[in-house]
Amino acid sequence: MKLDSVDKILDYAIEKEQDAHDFYMGLSEKMDREYMKKVFESFAMEELGHKKKIEGIKAGKTMIPVEKKVMDLKIGDHLTEIELSPDLDFQQALILAMKAEKAAFKLYSDLASATDNAEVQTTLLALAQEEAKHKLRFEIEYDDYALKEN
């Protein structure tokens, strides 16, 4: 798909946010820990919030730029790839989520580079930082879980 216009970039981002919502709802259904079920459901709702923000940008609204970068623990960067499967355990779900958020961060950073529209760039970079916050949340959860298990 060639993303040669602001509308195409935004439409693609909207589609990816819907995919992310569906992904997290699917993960929530696989969790046997009620706490993590709720965490994944919450992230699914945040992804819908991102989708609404992007739809708002398409409708002419602006987004406030992000002032600082989110810390990256890089925990998920070095873990083995996990396939989505019906018997996914808690640790595997966290790994999948970390990797999905890293991919979302990269997507928004790349999309921001693909446009000269300053407002759209600001929005996409702000969304990239929101995805970085999600990744950090999963990295912290993974670190806590790994320490308890070992």
N, C-alpha and C positions, 0 to 999 in steps of 0.2 A: 504494500500500500504506500503510495507516495503522499507524503504530508506536505503539500506545497501551499497551503493556505491556512490562515488562522482558524477558520471554521473547521477544516479537516483535522487540524491538531486538537482542537477542543472536542470535536465529536469522538475522536479516538480516545482521548483522555476520559470522556464520559463513559464510553464503552468499557474501558479498563477498570474504572471505579465500580461499575455494575458487576464485572467479573470478580473483583476483589470482594465485594459484598457476598456474592454467591459462594466464593471460596471459604470465607470465614463462617458463613452459616453452615456449610458442609462440615467444617472442622468442629463446630460446636456440637453438631449432632453425633460426632464420634467420641466425644469426651465422656468419661465415666466420672470425672471430678466435676461436681456442680459449679465450683468456683471457676474452673477454666471454661466450662460451657458458657458461663455468663461473660467471661473475658472475651471469648471469640464472638459472641453475639454483640457485645459492645463495639468491638472493632468493625463488625459488619455494618453497624449503624453509623459509625464514623465514616466508613467508605461511602455510604449513601450521602452523608453530609458533604463529603468532598465532591461527589457528583453534583449536588445542588449548587455548590460554590461555582463549579465550572459552568453549569447551566446559567447561573447568574451572570458570569463573565460574558457568556454568549449573548445575554440579554442587555449588556451594557453596564453592569455593575463593576466596581473595582474592588480589589482585595488589598488589604494592608500588607506591606512587605515585612518579611521576617528580619529581625535585627541581628540574631546570633544563630550560629550553627549548633545543631544537636550533637552531643558526644556520640561517638561510635566505638563500642567496645570490641567490635570486629570478631565476636565469638562465632557468629553464624558463618563468617567468611571461610572458615577452615573446617567446617563439618561436612561430612559425606552427604551427597544428594539423597533425598528421600522421595520415594514415589507415594502419591496419594493412594491409599488402599483402605478397604473396609476395616481392617484390623489394626489401624494406626494407633500407636500408644501415645501417651502424653509427651514424652521426649521427642518423638518423631514429629508430632504436631507442632511443637515449638520450633524445631529445625525448619520445617516447611514454612511456617509463618515468618521466621527471620529471613529466609531466602526470598520469600514473596515480597517482603517489605524492602529488601535491598534492591530487588528488581524494579519495584515501583519508584524508589528513589532515583535510580538510574534512568528510568523512563522519563520522569518529569524533568530531570536535569537535561537529558538529550532533547526532549521536546522544547524546552526553553531555548536551547541553542539553535533550534530549527526555525525560529521566528525572529523578525526584527521588531515586532510590536512590543514596546517596552511594558505596557500593561499586562499583556499575556505572559511575557517573560517573568514579571514579578509574581503573577499568580502561580505559574508553574513552579517557580523556585520555592514559593511558600508551601505549595503542596508537597514538593520534594522534602522539605524540612518536616512536614507533618508525618510523612512516611518514615523518615529517619527516627522520629519520636516513637513510632510504633515498633520499629526494629529494636530500639533501645529497650523498650518495655519487655519485649520477648527475650532479649539477651539477658536482662536482669532476672527474669523468671527462670530461664534456662540455667543460669549460673547458680541461683538459689537451689534449684532442683538437683543439679549435678552435685553440689556440695552436700546436700542431705543424703543423696543416694550413695555417695562414696565415702 
